Amino acid sequence: MKIEPGTNNYLSALCDIFNRSRDANGSFPNQLYTMDDCLAVIDGQEVLVARIGEEVAGFVSMWKPDNFLHHLFVLPKFQRAGIGKMLVTESIRQFGLPMSLKCIKANTQACRFYERLGFQAQEEGVGPEGPYIHYSRAKKYSFFEQAR
């Protein structure tokens, strides 16, 4: 697997991953995003993509001014294979800590994922996609703490 900067060449793949992952998850409103919609949701963000061979398996997008992890999506067929963890780890390596994010509260699997990576719940709120939890991570953890 290779993680590299996202470019406009990846936009079609990112939009496909965005739509397929959200649809398979079941925690998001049922809405199909067009290419223009997808471009709008990552506009101004730093994007990293994970590739397995020539296939884009997932991506993360960061809003750098606030060091905010805005999107993390992995194709359903590649989920639970460590790709999301590698994308978050690389984001921390490149953009540093502290880092924050919001996670749809109904997406309990993702909430547990972020908690295992050392993110701590700060507050709850309601956004356009429903109730969410705001998480942050302020420090790096040792190898043994990450292995939990």
Residue pairs with C-beta under 8 A, 6 or more apart in sequence:
1 50
1 51
1 52
1 57
1 83
1 86
2 50
2 51
3 48
3 49
3 50
3 51
3 86
3 87
3 90
4 48
4 49
4 51
5 46
5 47
5 48
5 49
6 14
6 42
6 47
6 48
6 49
6 59
6 61
10 47
10 49
10 56
10 59
11 35
11 38
11 39
12 35
13 49
13 56
14 38
14 42
14 47
14 49
14 56
14 59
15 33
15 34
15 35
15 37
15 38
17 56
17 57
17 58
17 59
17 73
17 74
17 75
18 33
18 38
18 41
18 71
18 73
19 32
19 33
20 75
20 76
21 73
21 74
21 75
21 76
22 28
22 31
22 73
23 30
24 76
25 107
25 109
25 110
27 104
27 106
27 107
27 110
28 104
28 107
28 129
29 129
29 130
33 41
41 61
41 70
41 71
42 61
42 70
42 71
44 63
45 61
45 62
45 63
45 64
45 70
45 71
46 61
46 62
46 64
46 94
46 95
47 59
47 60
47 61
47 62
48 59
48 60
48 61
48 62
48 87
48 90
48 91
48 94
49 56
49 58
49 59
50 56
50 57
50 58
50 59
50 74
50 83
50 86
50 87
51 57
52 78
56 75
57 74
57 75
57 78
57 83
58 72
58 73
58 74
58 75
58 78
58 83
58 84
58 87
59 71
59 72
59 73
59 87
60 69
60 71
60 72
60 87
60 88
60 90
60 91
61 69
61 70
61 71
61 72
62 68
62 69
62 70
62 91
62 95
63 70
64 95
66 100
67 95
67 96
67 97
67 98
67 99
67 100
68 99
68 100
68 101
69 88
69 91
69 99
69 100
69 101
70 101
72 84
72 87
72 88
72 101
74 83
74 84
74 87
84 113
85 113
85 117
88 117
91 99
92 99
92 137
92 140
97 137
97 138
97 139
97 140
98 136
98 137
98 138
99 119
99 136
99 137
100 122
100 134
100 135
100 136
100 137
101 114
101 119
101 134
101 135
101 136
102 125
102 127
102 132
102 133
102 134
102 135
103 110
103 111
103 114
103 132
103 133
103 135
104 110
104 129
104 130
104 131
104 132
105 111
105 124
105 130
105 131
105 132
105 133
106 130
106 131
111 133
114 135
115 121
115 135
116 148
117 137
117 146
118 137
118 139
118 141
118 145
118 146
119 135
119 136
119 137
120 135
120 136
120 137
121 133
121 134
121 135
122 133
122 134
122 135
122 136
123 133
123 134
124 131
124 132
124 133
124 134
125 131
125 132
125 134
126 132
